[in-house]
Amino acid sequence: TVTTEIYSWGSGTNYQLGTGNADLQKSPCKLDALQGSYIKLTSASKFHSVAVTGRGEIYTWGFGRSGRLGHPDFDIHR
């Protein structure tokens, strides 16, 4: 059996939890945006997070200023 669900909790101030909002998440919440993807690796930090799928796709979200997320607009990504 392969689990394809990722949960996050804590401060979402910079959308770093991946839940789509900046609220405090007191209990684990499933990240619906990654549902159905086989996530091989995750890394979460204070301001941003990353997930890598089994097919090598990379997803980033959170505080993206100064190019932290690799997105062209260098801003916050939900």
C-alpha positions, 0 to 999 in steps of 0.5 A: 500500500502506498500512502499519497496524503500529506498533512501539515499544521502550525503557523500558516502566516506565509502560506507555508503549510500548503492549505491555501490560507494563512491561518494557524492550523492547530491540528494536522490538515490534509493538503488537497492540492497534492492528493493523488500524487506519489510524494517521495520526499518533503521538506518543510521549513519556517517560511516555505515547503517543498515536495518531490513526486516519484516522477521528479515533479517539484512543488514549492509553496510559502514565502517566495521572496528573493527566489526562495521557491524558484517561481518567476514572480518571487512572491508568496505562493499558496 
